[in-house]
């Protein structure tokens, strides 16, 4: 007959918890692709577009964007051809957030300088759960609109 000691029971329970942790939610796993900024037509504002892909099992939120280009950067959604500022965008678990022309986007106001086609604008994306992600937005022609695949 086998007698269980408190140590053996504790060891089995610890191993079970460790294994449960391995299979538990992995958290957000964010990657950015398709980033660009159309060359601004005016001197005082610009827009930025990109896709944030979350390959993790936990949702996250894009809460803000910072850049040396402007001290006034907000995130907007467009509904019924009207722009509306929002506090955050959801980045669903195993899904993506698409910031694209005619829809949700990053808005840069009071530009410190006007970016020109061929340059890159550095931005930092800030999230509720994940650490910040630095992204380079290549400046494209004003009419640039990538094809969706």
Helices and strands as residue ranges (DSSP letters): H 6-23, E 30-38, E 45-54, E 60-67, E 72-79, E 82-86, E 89-91, E 95-99, E 105-109, E 120-127, E 133-140
